[in-house]
Amino acid sequence: MAKDLNVTVLLDVYGQLLTEKQRFAIDMYYNEDLSLAEIAEEINISRQGVLASIKQGEKHLAEFEEQLGVVKRFRNINSHIARLTEILDKYDFAGKDEAAEIIGEISNEL
């Protein structure tokens, strides 16, 4: 099974909406890089049960993102911040430092 590392971002944002078993299995698989057998032993279920939990959890995470779009909006905001930072770096004008500070504050809040 190929790992989609985007799942880790979705897990950070929507993980609390999953069942405990799904959240734990996905976390162990993606973040701890454990095998299905290792996870199965840890939570005392079969390898197939672990795989089913991971697949179901991934499906739910994708559905949450499709419905809510939090990660997409976060990435768009970060992209706009990067573009604004590039523009600020090109020009020298009154208020540049203040604008850069505001952009930094916005970035820190994300």
Secondary structure, 3 states (H helix, E strand, C coil): CCCCCHHHHHHHHHHHHCCHHHHHHHHHHHHCCCCHHHHHHHHCCCHHHHHHHHHHHHHHHHHHHHHHCHHHHHHHHHHHHHHHHHHHHHCCCCCHHHHHHHHHHHHHHC
